[in-house]
Amino acid sequence: MNLDTELAAVQSANRKLIQLDEENVNAILHALADAAEAPEHVQTILEANKKDLARMETNDPKYDRLKLTEERLRTIANDIRNVAQLPFPLNIILEERDLPSGLHLQKTTVPIGVIGVIYEARPNVTFDVFALCFKSGNACVLKGGSDAKDSNAAITYLIHTVLQKHGIDTKVCYLAPPEREAVEAILNADKYIDLVIPRGSQNLINFVREHAKMPTIETGAGIVHIYVDEGADTIMARDIIENSKVKRPSVCNAVDCILMNKMKIPDIREICAPLAKHKVIIHADIMSHQALKGYYPDELLLPATDEDFGHEWLSLQMTIKTVSNIDEAIEHVTTYSSKHSEAIVSNNQKNIERYLREIDAAAVYANASTYFTDGAQFGLGAEIGISTQKMHARGPMGLRELTSYKWILRGSGQVR
């Protein structure tokens, strides 16, 4: 598949974005948010989404990610408005000084350029990526999965409609064909695309990392742990674990494994009781299995295997591992974490500070749900992804993470 002509047009359109000022950018984003809530557009998008949903089994972990509703569209519209209200990320002077040569030096934020995003069954990403890229002066090349092809096409059509009304080249938001061949074409298009971001399964992330000819930011995979320390508040632990697991089990910030200090095993029945109401399947190690047997539904309680640890469930399943102390907890997390989100529930301030310091993850929580790992929750308006690496961006990526910088030097005839 040859996309060179289309991608060259995206690159050309991107150069024009730098001419837009903050007022125009924000006006277009507000117009898009209003359009996303207009009844006629809501109906069109939801009808397209129904076609996508009809092709997927309801028990597929991706089904909830794929599903759009009027409420979710309202939330998306509010996220777009939040992006519009955020400070403009371009032309910010990061450093400024006069050099011995007499040159005046400035380090100033600029767009990255053309950003490619490859994602699976999450049509909300189409809105989020466009809003963040547009606000930060970047054009976007979107490659959604075939599971969401009708939803993505309807959303992109709406974006293009709004852009056309404001005299903006629609190529600043290009939706690539849904076929798999388009992924390879995008990953080879380093002449036109400056950065590629995969959002989805670990297999997708690995494939993009191994084949992309341009820089890559890894996002998405979340193998998340919550360590319940000795002496932790039982009610707090119960509520945090329930929220982290069942609020949206198909997303990457959902907890996958509970590390239970052996001194808290007597409280495990109370901690796990709410999970039974949501029919959460627990893969429990020997000690926790013995403590739960007869109290947790038999059909939902399974013995854990070695393969269960380090597994991202993306569903109403989780593991429990008993540890002797915080040392074992940190060792387990270090071994199995994907460096996305990790948490400790404790009333021991020394252990809390040690956990926060030693756990290597993009977001580390003390006495709070991991469900908070989200760009909107972090005040970023929305997110283009959650980076699990360390270079340039880490954790939820918002506007500032979609900029680079350049050095500007003003002189009066200096030569070296």
ZIJOPE-V257004 format. One record per residue. RES is the residue in three letters. PSI is psi in whole degrees, 0 to 359 (* if undefined). OMEGA is omega in degrees with one decimal (NA if undefined). NEAR is the number of other ideal C-beta (glycine too) atoms within 8 Angstrom. Layout:
BEGIN
[[RES	PSI	OMEGA	NEAR] [RES	PSI	OMEGA	NEAR]]
END
This chain:
BEGIN
[[MET	127	-178.3	8] [ASN	112	-178.7	5] [LEU	12	-172.5	11] [ASP	316	-177.7	9] [THR	315	-179.8	7] [GLU	317	-176.9	10] [LEU	328	174.8	16] [ALA	323	178.1	9] [ALA	324	176.3	10] [VAL	315	-179.9	15] [GLN	320	178.3	12] [SER	317	178.9	10] [ALA	326	-178.5	13] [ASN	324	-177.8	13] [ARG	336	-179.0	7] [LYS	340	-177.1	10] [LEU	328	-176.5	13] [ILE	344	-179.7	8] [GLN	344	-178.2	4] [LEU	138	176.3	9] [ASP	173	-175.0	5] [GLU	320	-177.8	6] [GLU	316	179.3	6] [ASN	317	179.5	9] [VAL	312	-178.1	13] [ASN	322	178.9	11] [ALA	320	179.6	9] [ILE	320	178.8	13] [LEU	320	176.8	15] [HIS	323	177.5	11] [ALA	321	178.2	11] [LEU	318	178.4	15] [ALA	316	178.7	13] [ASP	318	-179.2	9] [ALA	324	-179.2	11] [ALA	340	179.0	15] [GLU	352	-179.4	10] [ALA	132	-174.7	8] [PRO	318	-177.3	5] [GLU	326	178.8	6] [HIS	324	175.4	11] [VAL	315	-179.4	12] [GLN	316	-179.2	8] [THR	315	-178.7	10] [ILE	318	-179.4	15] [LEU	326	176.1	12] [GLU	320	176.4	9] [ALA	320	179.6	12] [ASN	324	177.9	15] [LYS	324	177.6	8] [LYS	319	178.2	9] [ASP	315	-179.1	16] [LEU	325	-178.7	10] [ALA	339	-179.4	6] [ARG	357	-176.3	6] [MET	142	176.1	12] [GLU	139	-176.4	5] [THR	338	179.4	5] [ASN	2	176.2	4] [ASP	131	179.7	7] [PRO	336	-178.6	9] [LYS	351	-175.1	12] [TYR	315	-179.0	14] [ASP	325	177.5	9] [ARG	324	-177.7	11] [LEU	330	-171.2	16] [LYS	131	172.2	9] [LEU	146	176.1	11] [THR	170	176.5	7] [GLU	320	179.6	7] [GLU	317	-180.0	6] [ARG	325	176.2	10] [LEU	324	175.6	14] [ARG	319	177.8	9] [THR	318	177.9	8] [ILE	316	179.3	12] [ALA	319	178.6	12] [ASN	324	177.0	9] [ASP	321	178.1	14] [ILE	318	177.6	16] [ARG	322	177.8	11] [ASN	320	177.6	11] [VAL	318	-179.8	14] [ALA	328	-176.0	14] [GLN	349	-178.8	7] [LEU	156	177.7	12] [PRO	143	179.2	4] [PHE	128	-172.0	8] [PRO	357	-174.6	12] [LEU	157	176.3	11] [ASN	25	175.2	7] [ILE	129	179.5	7] [ILE	112	-178.4	8] [LEU	325	177.1	7] [GLU	152	177.5	7] [GLU	130	178.4	7] [ARG	163	173.8	6] [ASP	134	-179.4	6] [LEU	159	177.9	9] [PRO	334	179.8	3] [SER	349	-175.6	7] [GLY	352	176.4	8] [LEU	143	174.0	10] [HIS	122	-173.0	10] [LEU	135	172.6	12] [GLN	141	172.7	11] [LYS	115	-167.1	11] [THR	140	-179.7	12] [THR	140	179.6	11] [VAL	163	176.1	10] [PRO	156	172.8	13] [ILE	319	178.9	11] [GLY	245	176.9	11] [VAL	123	-177.1	16] [ILE	125	175.3	18] [GLY	133	178.3	15] [VAL	122	-180.0	16] [ILE	120	-173.2	13] [TYR	167	-174.7	12] [GLU	225	-168.1	13] [ALA	62	177.8	12] [ARG	84	-176.6	10] [PRO	338	176.5	15] [ASN	335	179.1	9] [VAL	328	-179.8	12] [THR	314	176.5	15] [PHE	310	-174.7	16] [ASP	313	-177.0	14] [VAL	315	179.6	13] [PHE	311	-176.2	13] [ALA	314	-178.2	16] [LEU	318	179.2	16] [CYS	316	-177.8	15] [PHE	316	-179.9	15] [LYS	328	-177.9	15] [SER	10	174.3	13] [GLY	18	-179.8	11] [ASN	142	167.6	14] [ALA	155	-178.8	16] [CYS	139	172.1	15] [VAL	114	-174.5	14] [LEU	128	174.7	17] [LYS	90	177.1	11] [GLY	163	178.5	13] [GLY	159	179.6	10] [SER	337	178.7	7] [ASP	330	-174.6	11] [ALA	24	-171.0	14] [LYS	321	-179.3	11] [ASP	319	177.7	10] [SER	313	-178.6	15] [ASN	321	179.4	14] [ALA	319	180.0	10] [ALA	319	-179.9	13] [ILE	316	179.8	12] [THR	322	176.9	12] [TYR	319	178.4	8] [LEU	316	177.9	14] [ILE	315	-179.6	14] [HIS	323	178.4	10] [THR	316	179.4	9] [VAL	317	178.8	12] [LEU	317	-179.9	13] [GLN	319	-180.0	9] [LYS	335	-179.1	7] [HIS	11	175.9	10] [GLY	27	-179.6	4] [ILE	137	177.5	9] [ASP	122	-176.5	8] [THR	345	-179.1	10] [LYS	353	175.3	11] [VAL	347	174.6	16] [CYS	99	-175.2	15] [TYR	125	176.1	13] [LEU	114	180.0	9] [ALA	159	177.2	12] [PRO	150	-176.2	6] [PRO	347	-177.6	9] [GLU	151	-178.5	7] [ARG	329	-177.8	6] [GLU	334	-179.6	8] [ALA	331	179.7	13] [VAL	312	-179.6	11] [GLU	320	179.5	10] [ALA	319	179.4	12] [ILE	316	-177.0	16] [LEU	340	177.8	12] [ASN	0	-172.1	7] [ALA	48	-179.6	14] [ASP	346	176.2	7] [LYS	334	-174.4	5] [TYR	333	-174.5	10] [ILE	129	-174.9	14] [ASP	332	-176.0	8] [LEU	141	176.4	13] [VAL	139	-178.2	16] [ILE	115	174.4	14] [PRO	138	174.7	16] [ARG	114	-179.8	13] [GLY	214	-175.3	10] [SER	164	177.3	8] [GLN	326	178.0	9] [ASN	317	178.3	6] [LEU	314	-179.0	13] [ILE	316	179.3	14] [ASN	317	-178.8	8] [PHE	315	-179.4	10] [VAL	316	-179.5	14] [ARG	321	-175.6	10] [GLU	335	-171.7	6] [HIS	345	-176.6	8] [ALA	137	177.1	10] [LYS	355	177.4	7] [MET	167	178.9	12] [PRO	148	-176.5	7] [THR	141	170.3	11] [ILE	121	-178.5	13] [GLU	131	177.8	10] [THR	163	163.2	13] [GLY	291	-169.4	15] [ALA	129	-178.3	11] [GLY	106	171.2	16] [ILE	102	-163.8	13] [VAL	135	179.8	18] [HIS	150	167.9	15] [ILE	121	177.8	17] [TYR	122	176.8	16] [VAL	108	-172.6	14] [ASP	161	173.8	15] [GLU	132	178.9	8] [GLY	3	178.5	7] [ALA	150	176.7	13] [ASP	120	-174.1	7] [THR	316	-179.2	10] [ILE	318	177.9	6] [MET	314	179.1	10] [ALA	317	179.1	15] [ARG	312	-175.5	13] [ASP	321	179.5	8] [ILE	316	-179.5	14] [ILE	317	179.0	15] [GLU	312	-179.1	11] [ASN	317	-177.5	10] [SER	333	-176.9	15] [LYS	314	-165.8	14] [VAL	346	-176.7	10] [LYS	309	172.0	9] [ARG	86	-172.6	7] [PRO	344	-175.0	13] [SER	2	-177.2	11] [VAL	165	-168.6	9] [CYS	347	178.8	12] [ASN	7	176.9	14] [ALA	141	-178.3	17] [VAL	142	179.6	13] [ASP	331	-174.9	12] [CYS	132	173.8	14] [ILE	126	173.6	12] [LEU	112	-173.1	15] [MET	116	173.4	13] [ASN	135	-173.3	16] [LYS	337	178.1	9] [MET	346	178.1	6] [LYS	0	-179.4	15] [ILE	323	177.3	11] [PRO	339	-179.4	5] [ASP	3	-172.6	9] [ILE	329	179.8	13] [ARG	316	179.6	10] [GLU	321	-179.2	8] [ILE	322	-175.5	12] [CYS	350	-175.3	14] [ALA	314	-179.3	9] [PRO	334	-178.2	9] [LEU	328	179.7	14] [ALA	325	179.9	11] [LYS	332	179.5	6] [HIS	4	179.0	10] [LYS	43	176.4	7] [VAL	127	176.4	12] [ILE	124	-179.2	10] [ILE	126	172.8	15] [HIS	102	-169.2	12] [ALA	142	174.4	13] [ASP	179	-169.5	11] [ILE	310	-174.9	8] [MET	315	-179.1	9] [SER	328	177.6	14] [HIS	316	179.0	12] [GLN	322	-178.5	7] [ALA	329	-176.9	11] [LEU	338	-175.7	14] [LYS	129	-178.7	9] [GLY	347	179.7	3] [TYR	328	176.2	6] [TYR	142	-176.1	12] [PRO	131	-176.7	6] [ASP	322	-176.3	6] [GLU	347	180.0	4] [LEU	1	-176.7	11] [LEU	115	-177.2	12] [LEU	150	174.8	8] [PRO	136	-178.8	8] [ALA	145	173.1	12] [THR	168	179.4	6] [ASP	326	-177.8	4] [GLU	341	-178.5	5] [ASP	335	179.8	8] [PHE	139	-174.4	11] [GLY	20	-179.0	5] [HIS	132	174.4	9] [GLU	110	-170.0	10] [TRP	319	-178.9	10] [LEU	31	-178.0	10] [SER	182	179.9	7] [LEU	60	175.2	10] [GLN	154	178.5	8] [MET	166	177.0	14] [THR	157	172.2	14] [ILE	131	178.7	15] [LYS	128	177.4	13] [THR	132	178.4	13] [VAL	155	-176.9	12] [SER	330	-174.7	7] [ASN	182	-178.3	8] [ILE	332	177.8	11] [ASP	313	179.5	7] [GLU	325	178.9	10] [ALA	312	-179.7	15] [ILE	321	179.3	12] [GLU	318	179.9	8] [HIS	313	180.0	13] [VAL	317	179.7	14] [THR	324	-178.3	9] [THR	320	-168.4	7] [TYR	347	-174.5	10] [SER	146	171.2	14] [SER	6	177.1	10] [LYS	36	178.8	8] [HIS	285	-179.5	17] [SER	137	179.1	13] [GLU	154	-176.2	16] [ALA	155	172.0	17] [ILE	139	171.2	16] [VAL	117	-172.9	13] [SER	156	169.9	14] [ASN	11	178.6	7] [ASN	104	-173.5	9] [GLN	326	178.4	6] [LYS	315	178.9	6] [ASN	322	178.4	11] [ILE	310	-177.7	12] [GLU	325	178.2	8] [ARG	316	-179.9	10] [TYR	313	-179.8	16] [LEU	327	-177.8	10] [ARG	319	-170.6	6] [GLU	336	-179.1	7] [ILE	125	-177.4	12] [ASP	95	178.8	6] [ALA	162	-179.2	11] [ALA	326	178.6	11] [ALA	127	178.9	12] [VAL	127	-173.7	11] [TYR	147	168.3	12] [ALA	119	175.8	10] [ASN	47	177.1	9] [ALA	158	-178.4	8] [SER	142	176.0	10] [THR	350	179.6	16] [TYR	348	179.2	11] [PHE	348	-179.5	11] [THR	96	-173.1	16] [ASP	139	-177.6	10] [GLY	317	-179.8	14] [ALA	318	179.4	11] [GLN	331	179.8	7] [PHE	2	179.5	12] [GLY	20	-179.1	5] [LEU	1	-178.7	12] [GLY	303	175.2	15] [ALA	185	179.1	15] [GLU	149	174.4	14] [ILE	351	178.9	16] [GLY	173	177.3	12] [ILE	108	-176.4	16] [SER	131	177.3	14] [THR	12	176.3	13] [GLN	187	-171.4	9] [LYS	344	-177.1	3] [MET	132	174.9	4] [HIS	303	-175.8	5] [ALA	144	178.1	9] [ARG	137	-177.1	7] [GLY	198	-179.8	10] [PRO	130	-176.8	12] [MET	119	177.9	16] [GLY	212	-173.2	15] [LEU	312	-175.2	14] [ARG	330	179.8	7] [GLU	350	179.2	10] [LEU	18	175.9	15] [THR	156	169.2	14] [SER	204	176.2	7] [TYR	162	171.6	9] [LYS	157	177.7	7] [TRP	128	176.4	8] [ILE	127	-177.9	8] [LEU	128	179.1	9] [ARG	130	-177.2	6] [GLY	188	179.4	9] [SER	42	178.6	4] [GLY	11	-177.1	4] [GLN	141	170.1	8] [VAL	157	-178.9	3] [ARG	*	NA	3]]
END
